[in-house]
Amino acid sequence: MKRNNVEKSRRLRENQTDSERKLWSILRNRQLYGVKFRRQFPFGRYIIDFYSPEHKFGIEADGGQHYDAKSVTQDEARTKTLAKYGIRIMRFSDSDVLNDIEGVYDVIRRELERDIAPSP
């Protein structure tokens, strides 16, 4: 798939929200099981906040604007479209990231363990 929005992605990386900055602090430099994450990764017409191409796993930090009815519908459609390409998306509210980063870390860690754990 063609990567659009490259310039927009760069601008978003330069202007991270507080929750994105905090989430990036636990994902960067392969700190979580050696998994490489990219910030503001363009994929088709979308930009994924944090994405591991190796695991086809995306993480979104959602601000308050994501919780009105129209945005919820748009986010659901976006998640379904990305799923057609095998990409799983996890969503966390900015509030959860800022106030419970340990809990967010544990949820992400458990999800990645499913990919990394050897099959019996």
VENHU-V635585 format. One record per backbone hydrogen bond with DSSP energy under -0.5 kcal/mol. CO is the residue of the C=O (numbers start at 0). NH is the residue of the N-H. E is the energy in kcal/mol with one decimal. If there is no record, write none. Layout:
co:CO nh:NH e:E
co:CO nh:NH e:E
This chain:
co:1 nh:3 e:-0.9
co:1 nh:43 e:-0.8
co:4 nh:8 e:-2.5
co:5 nh:9 e:-2.0
co:6 nh:10 e:-2.1
co:7 nh:11 e:-2.4
co:8 nh:12 e:-2.2
co:9 nh:13 e:-1.8
co:10 nh:14 e:-1.2
co:12 nh:15 e:-0.6
co:16 nh:20 e:-2.4
co:17 nh:21 e:-2.3
co:18 nh:22 e:-2.6
co:19 nh:23 e:-2.7
co:20 nh:24 e:-1.5
co:21 nh:25 e:-0.6
co:22 nh:25 e:-1.2
co:22 nh:26 e:-0.9
co:23 nh:27 e:-2.6
co:26 nh:29 e:-0.6
co:27 nh:30 e:-1.3
co:29 nh:33 e:-1.0
co:30 nh:32 e:-0.8
co:31 nh:34 e:-2.1
co:34 nh:36 e:-0.5
co:37 nh:50 e:-2.4
co:39 nh:41 e:-0.5
co:40 nh:47 e:-2.9
co:42 nh:45 e:-2.2
co:43 nh:3 e:-1.0
co:45 nh:42 e:-3.0
co:47 nh:40 e:-2.4
co:48 nh:39 e:-3.2
co:49 nh:58 e:-2.8
co:50 nh:37 e:-2.5
co:50 nh:52 e:-0.7
co:51 nh:55 e:-1.2
co:51 nh:56 e:-1.6
co:55 nh:87 e:-2.5
co:56 nh:51 e:-2.5
co:57 nh:89 e:-2.4
co:58 nh:49 e:-1.7
co:59 nh:61 e:-0.7
co:59 nh:91 e:-2.4
co:60 nh:62 e:-0.5
co:61 nh:93 e:-2.5
co:62 nh:65 e:-2.1
co:63 nh:66 e:-1.8
co:64 nh:67 e:-0.6
co:67 nh:71 e:-2.5
co:68 nh:72 e:-2.0
co:69 nh:73 e:-2.3
co:70 nh:74 e:-3.0
co:71 nh:75 e:-2.3
co:72 nh:76 e:-2.2
co:73 nh:77 e:-2.4
co:74 nh:78 e:-2.6
co:75 nh:79 e:-2.2
co:76 nh:80 e:-2.4
co:77 nh:81 e:-2.6
co:78 nh:82 e:-2.0
co:79 nh:83 e:-1.2
co:80 nh:83 e:-0.6
co:80 nh:84 e:-0.5
co:81 nh:84 e:-1.4
co:81 nh:86 e:-2.2
co:82 nh:85 e:-2.0
co:85 nh:87 e:-0.5
co:87 nh:57 e:-3.6
co:89 nh:59 e:-2.8
co:91 nh:61 e:-3.3
co:92 nh:96 e:-2.2
co:93 nh:97 e:-2.8
co:94 nh:98 e:-2.5
co:95 nh:99 e:-2.4
co:99 nh:103 e:-2.2
co:100 nh:104 e:-2.7
co:101 nh:105 e:-2.2
co:102 nh:106 e:-2.0
co:103 nh:107 e:-2.4
co:104 nh:108 e:-2.9
co:105 nh:109 e:-2.5
co:106 nh:110 e:-1.9
co:107 nh:111 e:-2.5
co:108 nh:112 e:-2.1
co:109 nh:113 e:-1.0
co:110 nh:114 e:-0.7
co:111 nh:114 e:-0.8
co:111 nh:115 e:-2.3
co:112 nh:116 e:-2.8
